[in-house]
Amino acid sequence: MTSFSIIVAVGEFNGGVALSILKTIPIMWIIVMIIEPAIFGRIAESLAAKFTQPTDSFNAKIVFRILFTVLGMSAAMTLIGDIVGNGFRTKSSATGCRIGHATL
């Protein structure tokens, strides 16, 4: 999603955009590895416990945990990808598109 947001913000895909995407991938992986267990793993575990009974199978519990983790991470990474791709701004720039602190 971050790659798509960057391409849409710039308006085309070229070598500079590809380099920007390659630079953001390690940052996004670090963000993912932090927020999954710290936030969404815990939320998914508690929601899975609410939707399953202690007598339910291991597979049923895992399906619910995967479902809630994927839904939470999808929402979070959509927002984070938009922030990384477009920066923190309220309206579009007239002279170019912002990626982080650089204006293209």
N, C-alpha and C positions, 0 to 999 in steps of 0.2 A: 504494500500500500504506500509505503514511503517513496518507492521508486516512481510509482504512478503519480503521486502528488507532486514530486519534483518535476517530472516531465510536463505535467499540466501547467505548473506554475511558470515554467520557462516557455512553453509553447511549441517546442520541438525537441527531438532527441538528436544530440550530436556528441562529439567527443568530450566536450566540457561537462555536459550533463552526465555522461557515463562516469566521468571521474568524480563528480560530486556524489553520485549514487554510491560508488565504491568507497568513498570516504565516510558516508553515513552508515553503511552496513555494520561495521564493528560497534558503532555507538548504539544502534538499534538492538543488536544482540545483547549488549550489556544491560540495556534497559529491560529487555524481555527476561533475561536471566534473574534480574532483581525483582521485578514486579510479579512474576508468576508465582514463585513460592511464598513471597511475603504478603501478597494481597489476594490474588485470585485463587491460588491453591487452597488457602484457608476458607475463603468464601465458598468455593466449590465443595469442599469437604463438609461444611456445615449444611449447605443446601442438599447435598446427597444424603446426609443423615436424616433430614426432614422428609425426603421423598421415599426413603427406603425403610424397611423394618429390619430389626436385628436378625430375623430368620430368612431374609432375602439372600440370594446367592451373591457370591463375590462378583460375578459378571454383571449383575444388575447394578451393584454399587459403583463399579468402575465405569459403566456406561453413563450413569448420571454425573459422576465426577468429571469425566471427559466432556460431556455436553456443557456443563456449567463453566468449566475452564475455557473451552473454546469460545463460548459466547462472551465471556468476560474479556478475554484477551483480544477478541475481534473488535469489540467496542473500544477498548483502551488503545490498541495499536492504530485504529482508524483515526482517533483523536491525536495521538502522538505523531503519527505519520503526517497528518495535516499540519501540525505545528512545525515539524522539522522541514517539511517541504515548502511551506508558505511563510514561516516565521510568525511572530506574535504581531499581528497588525489587524486593524479594524477595517481598512479599506485598501483597495489595490493601488499600487504605485503607478503613477503616470509615466515614469521614465524607464521602468523595468520591473523585473520580478526579484524578490528577495529570497535568498536561500541562506538561512542563518543570518549572518551579518553582512554578507556580500550582496551587492546588487548586480544582476546580470543584464 
